[in-house]
Amino acid sequence: MAKRLGRYTLQLERPVSIIGYAAAGSRKEAQGPLGKYFDCINEDSTFGETSWEKAESALQKCAVNKAIKKAGITPGDIDIMLAGDLLNQCIGSTYGARQLGIPYLGLYGACSTMAESLLLAALLTETGLANRCLAATSSHFCSAERQFRFPLEYGGQRTPTSQWTVTGAGACVTALQSGAPYVQAVTIGTIEDYGICDINNMGAAMAPAAFATLCHYFHDTETLPSDYDLILTGDLGMIGTQLLHQLMDEAKLSITANHKDCGLLIYDRLKQDVHAGGSGCGCAASVLCSYILPQLQDGRLQNVLFIATGAMMSPTSVQQGESIPGMAHLLHLSHYFEKEDASC
Amino acid sequence: MAKRLGRYTLQLERPVSIIGYAAAGSRKEAQGPLGKYFDCINEDSTFGETSWEKAESALQKCAVNKAIKKAGITPGDIDIMLAGDLLNQCIGSTYGARQLGIPYLGLYGACSTMAESLLLAALLTETGLANRCLAATSSHFCSAERQFRFPLEYGGQRTPTSQWTVTGAGACVTALQSGAPYVQAVTIGTIEDYGICDINNMGAAMAPAAFATLCHYFHDTETLPSDYDLILTGDLGMIGTQLLHQLMDEAKLSITANHKDCGLLIYDRLKQDVHAGGSGCGCAASVLCSYILPQLQDGRLQNVLFIATGAMMSPTSVQQGESIPGMAHLLHLSHYFEKEDASC
């Protein structure tokens, strides 16, 4: 059974495998460098629906249904679903999961939701509380833009620090069995707020949370950045990445050699006009499920730290002059499970 | 360790005690029949803050700090905090928890959040993943009213089926130790949607979810409504209560003899002009933490089913003509722990 390492980290003692996973996206994601790795692409970002919110539900459903299918099971085989998204009252997830009939726990972790849902899924699976869990999240450029910034029709200018919300979704099914990729450990994040108030600079608001969680993880596990093939943050983008590198350097835990950010992987920044990079719950989720998990499955990657980051403000809190609290949850994902002799 | 009973229910095998709990409210709650049981009352519903959203954060902080104090611990003793609320992006909870430094998992379960947070806290505690967890939620009439319905200044007429959002918060600290009240079992809810589209009739939208969860629980545990002193729903109000009684009667599981609803307990409907009753995350949370847990602690109540219900729509989804999905999570709370011989 999972044991606590220090204050923040839980080390899994039994092999939790991600037995099915899928990524869904739309045209801009298909045109990016990772487009060919997505499971489901619908070039029409309405997904045949009459509103952007319904489109996001349809998008998340694509990823969920595909992940369940790839796991070789049916919704009735899943004991608990954990999901959330950026929309007010998380309607992208709730309306998407409405027909599934799976016991449902709604989450709100902003863009950290893929890590939050997957870490809870892994813990509930490892302890035997659930035989199989489903973790899912999504974001949609058009539903996010009009909710957090301006109506699309306004055609507002974007600042150089702004990021482009990914129209994407990811879903993972966990089970207690052999088979890469595995979840080895998780670190639950703390709320970090360095006083950033610029809603067009999410990367800067989230970098301190990624920094805190990484420091907690390295401290708790007594490991170093060089022990991992890849340290993958969720959606810090260009600005947040630079700030995180600086913070990690100052803490003598430099990650520049093996760090990548999903927000910088998913689009070609020079050709796709996304300014500081991609963002949104669907950014970390779709990059993980399209590009990273297959490499962990076949062994091209052995040990990955996945840290999805979230900015926990609302348009209301920002208008009221509040700063933006950041949040980052971490999973150590691997090709081998280290405790192969543990009871299963 | 907790074991699965059927598809929906988890029976705890080790004694998870609610070692600290507190309820906070404002003037209207103080004037209600349960006002004298609240831990913290601030007659000024601004809580000294400059916006209703900040007031809600302050309100939740009152309940959280008091629950931690009553448990005889400090925030540093808590391994995981689980919280959420009704506000867009759950800012009531995030901003309230910002200074605590506790590893944080954000939830969205609408008005079911007290049950969702407490059931996850109980499971994480029972399995030893956390030594102590904190579960919290809140709602505020003024922040909810302007977000979900009309600006307060508009002075809109309320329909007879409408409910009054409770300005209240509740918080519970869990630990694996002896001492009532205990969490005996939990049932995770499914999303239920009977096609109700009236945003002023939340009770009708949530009753089917309470019905489904109660049926799942009675089926999984092979118990009957008469096995419990009290079956306590969250905030069905008058309409939802009538509908739930009807559904349970039709299923031959009548609960009329021992059912109460927090939405009907918290205010005096005849004197306080709340129409169909109270509602909001803070309704179930503050009634549980002020009025029910003390009775479970001293033995006046022995066995209680607590079912907090949530309506998972957003103003946007309702404006788009979508129906309102309901959600209900259940906890079996008790004065004695049945498996006293289990390893601890």
Interface residues (C-beta under 8 A of the other chain):
Chain A: M1 A2 K3 R4 R7 Y8 L10 T50 S51 E53 K54 D79 I80 G84 L86 L87 N88 Q89 C90 I91 T94 Y95 A97 R98 L100 G101 I102 P103 Y104 L105 G106 L107 Y108 G109 A110 E116 L120 L123 L124 T127 G128 L129 A130 N131 T187 I188 G189 T190 I191 D193 M312 M313 S314 P315 T316 S317 Q320 E322 P325 M327
Chain B: M1 A2 K3 R4 R7 Y8 L10 T50 S51 E53 K54 D79 I80 G84 L86 L87 N88 Q89 C90 I91 T94 Y95 A97 R98 L100 G101 I102 P103 Y104 L105 G106 L107 Y108 G109 A110 E116 L120 L123 L124 T127 G128 L129 A130 N131 I188 G189 T190 I191 D193 M312 M313 S314 P315 T316 S317 Q320 E322 P325 M327
